[in-house]
Amino acid sequence: MTDLVETAKRPDVPNGDVVCINSTIRELLQISDELASYEYLITMEKDLTDVGDDNPLRGVVKFAVEKTNVILTSERKRLVQLSEQCVKNPVGVAKVQEAVRVIDTTAGILNSIRERL
């Protein structure tokens, strides 16, 4: 986010790119808001190493990971659409694509957590 905000503030970045970057920031803020409720639940995964398969905590973490993946998949689609809209703005489209990579990386991490559950 810091990189996006700093890039949008640079005077040498064309207005079309700034519009794309600001749209990306708004999308990421929305994603962050949507995921906030699941963040705490997912961090409880570290407490599962010494519990059995029937532990209710395991089910809660699974639920949070699955819901988070649904949100990330949906938001990824929105960012890809934004990337397509920003195709004529090279700096903006590059920043949108970086955000998509962050989502892909996050989804990969969540999938590895889900596999351990």
N, C-alpha and C positions, 0 to 999 in steps of 0.2 A: 504494500500500500504506500509506503514511504516513497518508493521509486516512482510510482504512478503520480502521486501528488507533486513531487519535485519536477517531474517531466512536464506535467501540465502547466506548471508555473514558469517554465523557461521561456524567455522572450523569443528565442529562435525557433520555437515549435509552431508550425502553422496552425491557424484556427481550426481547420478541419480535423487535424490530429488531436487537438485539445478537446474537441467535442467527443471524439471517440474515447479518449482517455477518461474523461469525466463520466461517460456512460459506463465504462468498465469499472470505475470506482463505485458508482451507484450499484451496479450489479453485485460487486464483491461485498459491499455493505449489507445488501439484502441477504446474500448468502450467509454472511456472518450472523445476522439477526436470526435467520431461520435455524441455523445450526447451534446457536447458543444454548438452547434448552437440552441438547443431547451431549454437549461437550463434557459436562460433569459425569454423566452416566458412562461415557466411553472411557474416561480416565480411571474409572473403577476397575478396568480390565486388569491393571497391575495387581489388584488384590485377589485375583482368581487363581493364582498359582498353587495355593494350598487348599483349595476347596474341591469338593467332588462335583460330578456331572449334574447332580440334582439340585445344586445350589440355586436359589431363586435369583441371586445376583447375576449369575451367568445368563439367565433369560433376559434380564433387564439390559445387560450390555449388548446382547444379540439384537434386541429390539432397537436400541439406540443406533447401533452400527447399520442395521438394515434401513432405518428411516433416514439416516444421514446419507447413505448411498443413493436413496431415491431422490433426495434433495439435490445432491451433487450432480446426478445424471440429468435432472431437469434443468438445473442452472447451467450446466455445461452446454446443453443445446442452445440456451439463450445466448451464451457467450459466442458460440460458433456463428449464430445468426448475426450477432453484432460484428463479428470479424468480417463476415461477408458484406455487411453494410459499410464497413470502414476500409474496404479493399483499396480505395484510391488514396488513402492516407497512410503512408508507409510506417510512420512512427506509431500512430494509433493502432494500426492492425498488429504491429509487432507486440505492443503492450497487451492487447486482447489475447493474442496467442500465448504470451507468457502466463496470463491468468488461467487459460485453459490447461496449460501444462501443470500449474499448481493444483488445479482441481484433479487432473489425472493422477498426479503423485499422491494426493490425499486419498483418493479412491483406492489406489493401490495399497496404501498403508492400512486403510480400513479393511480391505479384503484379506490382508494377511492377519489382521486381528480376528476377523470372522472365522478364518480357517482354524485358528487356535481354540476357538470356542467350541 
